Amino acid sequence: MVTRILLLGGTGDALKIARRLGSNDVYSLAGLGRIAEDLPCQVRVGGFGGADGLARNLAAERIGLIVDATHPYAAQISANAALAARLAGIQCWALRRAPWRPRPGDDWRFVSGWDALCIQLNPFARPFFTLGREPLSHLDTIPAHQYWTVRCLDAHPGNERARVIGARGPFTLEGEHALFEQCRFDVVISKNSGGAATEAKLDVARERGLPVLMLERPPLPDVDRTFDTTDALLAALETLRAENDARMIPPGSRRSEA
């Protein structure tokens, strides 16, 4: 039987993989952000109901391989994927994007969560948040001496002490220069997402001598195979597809070699 793939996504890397899937494969999204309309695979939007619900879906849909290409900070989804694969008796592969590493001139200060972040943030006046949606639930607690700029996928009205920018990467160095100059940031708050799409903010912070409060990555579960790059994962999927094609050829139909 041809292996049917369930791809868990929501990132640019996942979209690149989804464009190489087959018509019987499924690309699953939580529902945030835009959904591409030109994908060759099936698209599913919404949750599964935890690891047990995902395992039931894997069995019902006859999925033979789950590929976790979610964000490095989507720890709960990754944990559910690994457990569901074990429950269903199938393999789980994961794209584990390499984190950014500090360079000469960087002033990175690692923090482990929101409470620790607030303590580190207190001396600053004009922070630039690039953590996604999390700061939106704290807009009513902004200290009087601070004005926040929050960039995330969703549009949001903000308030008198915060501006919310709805935008999706990749972000250019020129665009980040202009934004930093306009908003006069004195600190950047970031997840260590890795990849090139959102790295320009770190280059500008380095050039301007600004500190970066870097949210530490959560632990992720062990899976059957991990890949550092999208290209490596795609190459493995191509090998799997070739093996599937070979199994589909009826016995005796191959030409014997002279």
Salt bridges, closest charged atoms under 4 A:
ASP13 OD2 - ARG97 NE 3.06
ASP38 OD1 - ARG19 NH1 2.84
GLU61 OE1 - ARG4 NH1 3.06
ASP106 OD1 - ARG206 NE 2.92
ASP107 OD2 - ARG109 NH2 2.85
ASP154 OD2 - ARG133 NH1 2.01
GLU176 OE2 - ARG151 NH2 2.85
GLU181 OE1 - ARG208 NH1 3.34
GLU199 OE2 - ARG103 NH2 3.17
ASP203 OD1 - ARG103 NH1 3.80
ASP203 OD1 - ARG206 NH1 3.04
GLU207 OE1 - HIS177 NE2 3.00
ASP231 OD1 - LYS16 NZ 3.07
GLU238 OE2 - ARG20 NH2 3.59
GLU238 OE2 - ARG241 NH1 2.72
